[in-house]
C-alpha cells in the first residue's frame, strides 16, 4: 500500500485520488489541528480517519507533537512528542498510536536528540536522525544534565534558528531503529550532519542529504547520497553541484531519484538514474520544487510558480525521457 503525505490544500486530494487505487493520503490540516487519512475508492477519496493534534491530552489523541506519519501497512501513526512517558530520558521521543484503538505508546527512550524519522517500506524499521551526546555530557547525572553548561564556540556557524547555539563535535547521523526490539544501529559514520533520509521502495537503500565540504559551516552546499541500509556500508555521492541539492525522492521501481537543486541560482527539479550511469536530466525550466513520483506509473509531480505540474516519462536506452509538463492545479493557495 502506498502512503502519500500531501503538502498542498485539499484541492490537491481529488487529483491524487486518481493516481492509485491502493493508497492512503495523509493530510496534516493546521487550520483544524487535525491529521486526516483519506482512502481511495471507486467514488473518489473517502475520509477514513481523523485525529486531533492539539488539546487531546495523552489519551488516544496525538496531543502536542511534531510531524505525523502513517506506517506503510496503515496500522500505526507515528509522531515525535516530548510529553511525559514511561522512559527515563527527557526530550522528544517517537510515539506510536495503533489505529485499531488504545492510547499512544512510547517507542523510543533515547538520550540522544531525535530530530526526524522515516518509516521503512516493511513497517518494521525506521531511519532515525539522532544527534549523539558529547562525551562530557554522557558522564553527567540526570540532575547535572539540567544545569547550564559553558558554550564553547569553535566554528564559523555557531547559532541556528530553533536550535540555539551550536557547539561540540557530535553530528546528526542516521540510525536504523528496529520497531520490535526498539534497538538502534548506527548507519552513517562520517563526521558530518545528515538529513532527509528516504528509503528505496524495496527497503534496501536509503537516500539522504549531507554537506561534506571541509568548511561545511561556511559553504552553503549539500549533496545527495545513497547508501545500503546496512551498518558499515559506504555512501555513494550522487550529486556534485555547487549549491543546495536536497529533497530526494525515489521512483516506485527504484530506478530514479528526483530532487531539487539551486546550482544555477534557481531551484529546479532534476532526475538521476540508479545505479548511477552518469545521466542527469533537468525537468523544469525557470523554477521548480516539491518533486514526487505519483503512484500512477510513469508520472512525476512537482510544484512550479505556485501550480502543481505533472510530466509523464518513460525509459529509453537507459535514459529518462519525459513529455512536456502539464498544469494539473493552477495557483495553489497554500499548504497544510
C-alpha positions, -999 to +999 in steps of 0.1 A: +000+000+000+013+035-009+013+062+018+013+097+004+017+128+027+000+157+009+017+191+011-010+212-005-045+221+004-074+197+000-078+209-036-049+185-045-066+155-030-091+147-058-062+147-082-041+123-061-071+101-057-070+093-094-034+082-092-036+049-075-062+026-060-042+011-031-032+042-014-038+063+018-034+100+017-022+117+049-032+154+052-020+175+081-046+202+084-031+231+105-064+251+104-083+223+120-055+210+142-060+175+127-044+147+108-069+133+082-065+100+065-082+095+031-085+062+012-091+059-025-123+043-036-142+039-069-161+071-060-130+091-052-114+099-018-131+089+014-122+103+048-112+072+067-098+086+100-091+119+117-070+126+147-068+159+167-032+171+170-038+195+199-058+197+230-061+159+231-040+153+262-022+120+264-051+097+256-060+083+222-054+116+205-019+128+195-016+158+218+012+183+213+035+167+187+057+171+157+051+157+122+028+127+120+034+098+096+015+067+088+032+033+087+032+018+052+010-011+064-015+015+076-015+003+112+003+030+132+005+067+133+040+078+145+050+112+158+076+130+179+065+143+213+081+155+245+050+145+266+058+126+298+063+090+290+074+057+305+111+062+298+137+078+319+150+102+293+135+136+285+132+153+252+113+144+221+107+107+216+089+087+189+054+075+198+031+051+181-007+052+180-024+020+170-053+029+147-073-001+160-076+017+193-059+024+226-035+051+238-003+062+221+027+042+233+062+055+237+086+037+212+120+052+219+138+062+251+168+079+237+193+103+254+204+115+220+183+141+204+158+128+178+151+153+151+133+132+124+124+097+113+112+078+082+093+045+080+109+016+061+085+001+035+082-031+056+069-011+086+094-030+108+122-004+108+127+034+108+155+056+097+160+080+126+181+111+128+200+112+161+225+137+174+248+119+197+257+133+231+290+149+238+314+127+258+315+150+288+277+151+289+274+113+289+292+113+322+268+136+339+240+125+362+204+133+352+203+161+377+236+177+364+224+174+329+197+201+337+223+226+349+235+252+324+270+244+309+295+267+292+290+270+255+323+265+235+322+282+201+349+270+177+332+271+143+321+299+119+285+289+123+276+290+159+238+296+161+207+285+143+170+294+145+152+268+165+184+251+176+201+279+195+239+278+200+258+252+182+289+237+199+307+204+203+318+178+178+289+154+177+269+152+145+234+142+135+236+108+119+212+082+105+204+052+127+182+022+119+156+016+146+141-019+148+104-014+158+101-048+176+133-047+197+134-009+200+172-010+193+192+015+173+220+006+148+243+034+136+242+036+098+263+066+088+296+072+105+311+103+087+319+134+107+291+154+090+254+161+097+229+141+076+193+149+069+162+139+048+166+101+048+142+083+024+140+046+019+141+029-016+108+011-024+124-023-017+139-011+017+174-020+007+188+015+003+185+050+018+190+083+001+199+113+022+213+149+021+246+160+036+273+187+033+307+170+032+327+202+025+358+207+046+344+241+058+308+228+059+296+257+081+310+283+057+299+266+024+261+268+017+261+235-001+246+200+002+246+168-019+225+137-023+240+104-011+227+069-014+238+040+010+228+004+015+205+002+046+231-019+064+256-007+091+291-005+077+280+005+042+298+032+023+276+060+010+277+069-028+278+106-036+251+111-063+255+148-069+285+172-071+269+205-078+278+237-060+247+248-041+219+230-024+209+196-037+181+184-015+147+166-010+154+133-027+125+110-037+125+075-052+105+064-082+082+034-074+105+010-093+136+023-075+153+032-108+153+070-105+158+097-079+143+131-083+155+160-062+157+198-062+189+219-068+197+256-069+230+251-086+221+275-114+207+301-090+171+289-091+155+259-075+149+233-102+138+196-104+164+171-116+163+133-121+192+108-119+193+071-126+202+044-101+226+026-104+243+059-113+251+058-150+262+094-153+228+106-167+213+138-154+180+153-165+168+188-157+130+185-157+120+221-150+128+255-166+125+287-147+119+272-113+105+241-096+104+222-063+085+196-042+090+167-066+071+135-060+066+103-081+029+095-081+015+060-076+005+062-113+033+045-133+054+069-153+043+102-137+063+128-118+046+156-100+062+189-089+054+225-080+063+254-102+053+290-097+026+281-072+010+255-095+010+217-093+026+203-125+029+168-140+051+151-165+048+116-179+081+097-185+095+065-199+129+048-200+146+046-234+181+031-237+187+038-200+177+075-204+149+093-186+126+106-213+097+129-204+069+148-221+061+185-218+049+194-183+012+199-179-005+221-153-027+200-130-038+225-104-032+262-112-021+286-084-024+265-053-034+289-025-013+274+003+000+244+022-012+224+052 
